[in-house]
């Protein structure tokens, strides 16, 4: 279902490039099932660059942007200090364009984690995280943010160091859920999007299959502490074909699947939110071609539209950064074929 924003936005496509010709002048419909996962650097963009980025996302008809509310940055100097300004700027820019924010709250500041560890290390005292979550929701609910993702990919050591611990993550999720609801009872709490890794029961010291992790979450009391399940169904470069190890297939086609595990624990009515899925372009073995990126993006959103249990889906990402070619536009904002494909699909 789409919603029309009551402002008028002027835009022009010149020599294949999106160029905003005024601060919000053609009318665009924002599709509430389409989003972009922005990664963690939007707050570092200057005003001109941020406006250019957000104008392009808006013109693609995206209804959501997933951003980081980076605890490590905001409270880096200590528990009594807060540096909100750059994040406020991003949130205000998104909501002023009629789009919604999915706020991922993650990364631990130095004072809240063990000495010598990285920001991906969970906090030593989970209560510190809950206090920050509550404070963030108090700030951003009044700015129109009503959806929060609790951490990111805790089933891999890249984001939960030194390795996955579903029991500890579930403790963090439960505390965060209570913190969010204490401030904004109608907010949507999304569990951390789980990273693709292998088939059911596969595990290493650094990675754990998302189905196995989800089962362990339920075993440790996660039921009742999330409103939607976060999932990262990337399967590049293979697309949507069935495989036991495919995070796309594991949503509803494998045995068990995320859906069957949810049903077994009384959560059949809850949605799965694909809070990040990717189709990088390039010439590496894991990349796809430009045409394939556009084609697979279209097929992905078409499939999701037929599943009532699928919530908003966030493509990673809008713009290429550095050597990472995950975007639907290049670093210079020139569009790839996937930008037009996304825009067409979202406009339906």
N, C-alpha and C positions, 0 to 999 in steps of 0.2 A: 504494500500500500504506500502511495506517495503522498507527500505534503508539499503544497506550494508555499514558498516564502513570500511575505507581503512586500518585499522590496523589489526594485528593478535593477538589473545588473547589465551593464554594457560590455559586450565582449566581441572580439573579432578573431577569425582564424586567418592569419596572413602568412602566405608561403608555408602552409602546414604548421605554423606555430600558433599556440594560444597566446593572445595578447589581450590583457584587460585594458579597455579603453576608458574606464572610469571606475571610481570606487564603488562598485556594485550597481551596475545599471541594466542587463537583460534578465528576464525572469526565467529561472530554472527550477525544475522540480527535483527535489532531493529524495532519492529512493531509500527507504528505511531498511532495506535488506542488503544494501551495498555499502561497503566501507573501504577505507585504506588503513592498513597498519603502517604508521609513520616511522617506526623506529624511535630511537631515543635522542635525536638531536634537533628537533624542531625549535626548542627553546634557545638554541644557539644561533638561529638565523636573525639577521637584522630585519628591521621593519619592512624594507622594500622587498627583500628576498622572501620573507614570510608571506607577505601579501600576494606575491606572484605565485607562490606554492599553493596557498589556500584558494586563490581564484581559479587555478587550474583544476584542483580537486572539486570545487563547487561546480564548475562547468561540466565535469564528468558525471554529474547527477548523484555523486556519493552522498549518502545520508549520514555517514559516521566517519570520524577519524579516531583511531586508537593511538593514544599518546602515553608516554611515561610521565608519571608524577614521581620523580626520582628522589627518594628519601635521602640518599647519599649526598646529593647536591643541595637539597633544600636545608638539611640540618648538618651539613658537613662540619661546621664550626662548633657544634655542641648542642646538647639537648634544650638549651634555652634560647636558641637562635633559629630564625627561619628566613630563607631567601626565596620568596615566592614570585618576585616580579616577572621573571622571564616566563614562568609557567602561566601566570595570570594572562600575560600577553597572548600566549598561544590559545588558551581556553577562550578568551574574549574574541579572538579572531575567528575561531571555528563557530562559536555560537552566534556571532553576529551575521554569519552567512547562512543561517538556518540549518546548520548541521549539528549533530550530536557528538558528544565526547564519550569514548570508552577510556576511562582513566586506569591505567595499570600502575599499581603502587608497588614499587620494588627497589632493591639495592639498599644495603645497610651502610650507614655512616660509620666512620672509624670508631667513635666512642661507644657504639652499640654492638660491636662485634669483637671477636678475639683478636688480640694484638698480632700483627703480621699477616692478617688474612685480607682477602679482596672483597669488594662490595657485593659480589655474588654470594658471599657467605651469609647464611641467615643470622638474625640477631641472637645474641646470647640470651637475652631476656625477651621472650615473645611479647610481654606486656609493653615494651618500648615501641614495638611495631604497632600494636593496637592503639596506643596513644596517638601515634602519628596518623594512622588511618582515620581516627575520629576527628582529629584536627583538620586533616585535608578535606574530609566530607563536610565539616562545618563551613569551611571556606568555599568549596566549589558547588555545593548544593544550591547556594544562593545565586550562583552564576550559571545555573542551568545544567549542571552535571548530575546525572542520576544513574550512572552505570559504572561499576568499578570491578576491575579484574585484579585478583589477589595473587600477586607475584607473576612470574613467567617461567614456564618450562622447568618446574622443579624436579622433573624426572631425568635431567641431565646435569652434569657437573658444571657446564658452562654457566648455568644460572642458579645452581644450588650446590655450593662447594662444601666439602670435597667430593660429595657424591649423593645420589638420590636417597631420601629418607622419607617415605610416605607418611610414617607415623608423625614425625616432627612437622612436616608440611601440613598435615591435617590439623594439628594443634594450632598452627598459625592461622589457617583458614577459619577455624571455629572462632578464634578470638577476633579476627578481622570482621567476620560476618556480624558478630554482636556489636562491634564498634560502628560499622556502617549503619545498621538498623537502628541503633540508639539515637542517631542523628536524623536519618532520612529513611523512615520505615518502608517507603515504597520504592527505594532504590533497588536496582538489579545488581546482585552480587554474582559475578562470574568467577568460577574457579580458574586457577592459572591454566592457560593453554598448554597442553601437554605435547612435547616434542615427538616427532616420529623416531622410532628406533625398533627395528626388527619385528619379529613375530611374537605372538603371545608367549610369555614366560622367558623371553630372552632378557639377559641382564649381564652387565659387566660392573666393574667398580665405579665407572663413570656414568653409565647409562642404564635406563630401565624401560622396558617396553611400556607404552602408555596404557594398554589394557591391564597389564599386571599392576601398574601403579594405581590405576583407578580402583581396581578390586581391593588393593591394600588401603586406599583412602576410605572406602566404605567399611572395611574391617576395623578401622580405627575411629569410626564415628563421624564420617563426613556427611552422612545423610542429614538433611535439615540445615546445613551450613553453606549452601550455595543455591542460587536460583536458576542458574544455567551452567552447563558444563563447558569449559573452555577446551578447545581442541585445535591442533595444528596439522591439518590433513595434506601437507605437502607431499608430493610423490614424484618430484622431477628427477630425470626427464621422461618418466614413463607414462604420465598422464593418468587416466581414470580406469585403466584396465585392472582387473582383479588380481590381487596378490595377497597372500597371508601376511606379508610383512609391510604392506602398503597402509599408511595411516589414513588414506582416503577410504580404502576398503574396510578398515577396522572400525569406521564409524557405524556401519550397519550390515556388512556382508560377511564378516568372518564369524567364527565360532570359538570363543565368545566375541561379541562386538561391544562397542561402547553402549549401543542401544540395549542390547540384551542384559548387560550388567546393570544399567540404570533400571530397566524393568524389574529385574530380580530384587532390587532394593527399594521398590515402590516409587521410583522417579520417572515413570514412563511419560508423565505430563510435562516434564522439564525439557527444554530445548538444548541442543548442542550449538554453541556459537563457535564457528570457525574463526577464531580471533587472529589468525595469521595463516595464509597459504601462499606459496610462492612458485613462480615459473621464471627462473633467471635466464636471460639471453646471453649468448656468447659462443665461444668455441671450445669450452671445456667439456669433459665427458658428462658432467651433470647439467649442462646447459641445454636450452632448446633454441631453435631458430626464431626469428622475428615473427614469421607467419604462424609457427606452431604456438608461440606464446599467446597470440591473439585467439587462435582457434581453441586452445585448451582453456583459456580464461572464459570464453563464451560457453563452452561445454560445461565447465564447472558450475557457473551460475545457473545455467539451465537445469542441471541436475538438482542443485540445491533448492530451486524453486518448486520442485515436485515433492519435496519432503517436508511435511508439516512440522517435523521435529527440528528442522534446521532454522537457526536464528540468523541474525545479521552476519554476513561473511566479509572478512577484511583481507583484501588482497595486499600482499607485501611485495612491492610498495609503490608509491606514486612516482618517485624520482630516483634515478641511479645516483649512488653516492660513491665517489672514488672509483675503485676498480670493481665494485659490486654492481652488476647489471640486473638488478631485480625490478627496476621500475618500469612503468608504462610510458614514461618519458625519460629521455637521456638527461645527463647532468646539466646540459645547456637548455633544457626544457623542450627540445625538439621531440615531437611525439613519435613513438613507435606505433606500429599497427594495433597493438594491444590497447592503446589509449582510445582509439575510435571504437574498438570492439567493446571495451568497458562502457563507454558512453552510450552506445546503441543499446546494450543489454540493460543498463540502468534506466534508460528512458522509456522502456516498455511499461 
